[in-house]
Each structure stands twice: as C-alpha cells, then as structure tokens.
Amino acid sequence: MIQINKRSIGVCILLSIITLGIYSIYWMYLLVKNTRSIQKNTTSCTGEMLCLIFVPFYSLYWWYTRGEKVKQGFNEHDYASIGNGIVYLVLAIFGLSIVSMAIMQSDFNSLKSETHTEQRRAFYNSTQHLCLAAMFMALTIVLSMSILSVPVPGGHLYMNDIPICTAALIFDPITAMVVGGIGAFLGDLFFYPTPMFVSLVTHGLQAAVISLLAHRRNGQLSDAILGVAVGAVIMVVGYSLGRAFIYSTPEAAWLKLPYQILQAVVGAAVSIVLCYGFKLKAAADKVLHR
C-alpha cells in the first residue's frame, strides 16, 4: 500500500494565505514526499526541498519531471490523473504553482485510502506531532516575554532560542520552521511587535537549517552541533541586519550585537545538552514514532 499524504485542498490554500505562504512550503514538502512514495523512493527529500526553495528556476524542472513521473506512477496503478508535466510546467511559468499544487493534491487524494489500522496509526502520530510542536511553540512565545528576559544595552536578552533550537533538533525542517518562525513572530506580536517580521524570517530560517543539517545522518551529535552553529550565525546576522533596517541605523545593531551572540550561543549549547545530554531527542522520537 502506497503511503500518501492526503489533504483538503481548500484548507491548504486558506492556510497558505493566512501564513503568508509559509504553510505552502509545508504543503509542497508533503507533495514531494507523495511523488517519492508513488515511485517507491524512500530516500530523504531534503536536497529536493532545498533546491525548490533556493535554486532559481529549479521549480520549473521539478514540476515537469515530477508531473510526468506521477502520471506514469498513476498509470502503473490503474489510476487516472488530471495533471501532467506539461500542464504543471505551463502553470508554473505563469506563476500559478499553487494551482499545480491543488491539481496534484487532487490526484493524490483520489488514490485508494489506507487501511483502518494505518489510518489510526497515522492519526495517532499526527496528534502526538501536533501536540509536541504546539508545546515548543508555546515555550517560544512565553520566553519572548520581556519579564522573562534579561535587560541589556539596546534591548533584552531572550531565552527563546532554547526551545527553537531544541525543536529544530527534534522535528523535520518544515515543522521546525513553523515552530521557530511563527512562535517567535507571535511572541513579538503579543509583547513587542516592532521586530516581528524579522523574527518570523530569521528564526524560521534558523530552525529549518538546523533541522536540515542535524538530520543528515540520522541525528548524529556532530551534525547537530554543526546545525546549531550555523543556526546561531543565521540568527545573529539576521537580527543584526533586521535591527539596522528597522531602526534605520547600524548603531542599534552594533549595540546589541554582543548580547545577540550570547543569546545564540546559549540557545545552541543548551539545546545540545537537553537533546543529547538529557536524551530529550530520543524520548521525543519514541513519542513521535511509536
């Protein structure tokens, strides 16, 4: 039985609009996994997602080639598909990739459902996944409060990097990006809205990159350390540039820079200790994959 992620197309489009396109990245991730499932390809799709996000025009190549492979896979399983490589390519050229996503999702939704046991297992795992992700997002929001921060010249030293980095070491890149980006965004929105969009982009990218690097070889410690180190650089650079832009002066960024570095280092170090010293990652994996 092919493992297919089925989704309500209307809900996916609505969430993509509400989250300013962030959910569409997660939706695209599910579609990439579906295209691999129908080809019986069990390898990681990390490289494919990175190319789709960062490599110019790769999406045009992806839509055509994967569209043809999906159509071929449907034919092999005696299913009719609406989309094909040419249709997806033309839509993508005219900036209508979301229509391509809707068509491809419609095709996948038409596939035979999983067995009742598989549906129950998938629901259980998704529930655990959602609850655990929500917990880390709540921690990120709470630790964005000024009352729980340390006043420093130029602002405050926040501890929200700890749950963001920890979540990135535990979850897949898309979930990590949502926890880090949306969590930090909401924390700023509730308590200090000025840098909320800087937080959305910086912490979202930071968490996604940490997760990608940390899960390259089944979560080895060396990969996790590399991930949080690169994530710390992204956080410091992102916030420094963001503060210089928001306050229209580089002095604001330079004033906070030493404490921004300290915040990044503390978040990276504590997350490694929690996940590998106190075995938090192993415990979370058991919950997510039981």
Salt bridges, closest charged atoms under 4 A:
GLU48 OE1 - ARG36 NH2 2.74
GLU48 OE2 - ARG66 NE 3.00
ASP161 OD1 - HIS203 NE2 3.93
ASP172 OD1 - HIS129 NE2 3.41
ASP223 OD1 - ARG216 NH2 2.79
ASP223 OD1 - ARG217 NH2 2.88
ASP285 OD2 - LYS281 NZ 3.61
